[in-house]
Amino acid sequence: MNRNKRLSNYHDNRIDYGLILTVLILMLIGIVVVYSTTALIQGNGIGPTLTQGLWYAVGSLVVIAVMQFDSEQYWKLSKYLYGLGLLLLVLVLFFHDRQTAALTGAKSWFSIGPFSFQPSELMKPALIIYLARIITHHNTEVTDRTLRSDFILIGKVLLAAAPVFVLVQLQNDLGTNLVMLSIVAGSILLSGVSWKILLPAFLFVTIVGGGLIALAVFFPDLLFKIGFKPYQLSRITTWLEPFEDTSGDGYQLVQSILSIGSGELAGKGFGVSEVPVPVRESDFIFTTIGENFGFIGASFVLLIYFILIYQMVQTCFETQNEYYTYIAGGVISMILFHVLENVGMTIGLLPITGVPLPFISQGGSAILSNMIGVGLMLSMRYHHRSYVFSNDQSFNL
């Protein structure tokens, strides 16, 4: 009887039910908010909500599948997943959905009948797994860390990420490239690179970013000469002064700010909206949360995201597998950047980049990408616990 109880506890301890519960809450919020946006506000019926539910179901199956693989298997698969991701990024440049490209300007989507798919979303977890392999392999070989070895490591990481950046940029998808950049930055930050490199790099990026903003405002012609496009500069100037052009480039941001602000403390109520917002069901779905449920509802959603990130960080510290640690860093960086950028752009704190809100925004490809990340985090606890118990001489399966 005791043996059966220990077996039950063994299997229970391998599964992170807290993380699963948090993701389920976000999925429930997603169903509610997508229904409010598409069915009640936009009048598009229940179809989009059912599609969102279907993607959640598929994503849940993906989570179960992903968590079955352990670190050794991901180590062996990482090169192939990375190569497959690059192949898909190349193919989409030639076989992308022409209609979507004409509407959005991005060559990012495959389309087969009613089914559409964005391969760059699957490239995100593939890049995370591959960069984690590169960092782990480097740190295993280098016993005495020096600035030279750290620069070599950064070079390896950037060399692996460079083809991804180029191919995504050829798709004209700045938002996804920023996510890729956050994955690279998070991976390098956890790799053990010296602060003597990280601090100057941070200062350099800050100065360059501030300089580009200043040039966009005061000397835009200089940026045109080095390859910047008018719409890219427009995003910066619109972000800084959205109310200067409320009917043109600043319309979307102004409407977003007004929508969220009009929700005040407790919101206008479920399905109630008086402020039209373009692309509300996907990139700007946070406006529905703010307008329907107010500051209280928006704060609750952010609290759930905080709990999710906290749980992932906790799992990262608990694992005794270096490779898993770097995978966790990439997943956390990816999801955290999505949340900060999406919420930031809807309230005017950050420029608009077209980054969806994780687990809530409408869109199957993004849901699958985030679910793969969750599966990787669950795999850490699942197989870490298995390893610990299997090496306990007092517990023999």
Disulfide bonds with the S-S distance in Angstrom:
none
